[in-house]
C-alpha cells in the first residue's frame, strides 16, 4: 500500500492571499506568477513581498483585517542605511531621503533578516 504524501500550501500568493503548494509556479486561484517572490510575510499592519529587486509593502486597515489597496514599492538598490532595530523588532532604512520604519513580528523579523542576508543586502544589526 502506498503512503499518502502531504502537500503543504505554504507558498502564499501576494496578490490574493491564497496558499499554494511550495513548488507552485503560478497561483492556483488568480494565476499570478509566483516565481519572482523570494519571500512573502503576513504581518500585523501590512504584508511584505520580497523579490530579487524590490520590497513591496501591502498596507492593511486600522483593524488589521484586510488590505487597504495602498501598495508601496521600495527598490532594494535604492535602500540606504539598512538596519534591524532594537529594542523592538523593526526593519529600518533610508529611501530617497525618507526614513522608513517597519515593525515586525518576531518570526517575520528573523525570516526577513535571513533572506536579505542571503540576497547579499548589507545591514547593521542592533541587538
Secondary structure, 3 states (H helix, E strand, C coil): CCCCCCCCCCEECCCCCCEECCCCCECCCCCCECCCEEEEEECCCEEEEEECCEEEEEEECCCCCCEEEEEEEEEHHHEEEEEEECCCCEEEEEECCEEEEEECCHHHHHHHHHHHHHCCCCCEECC
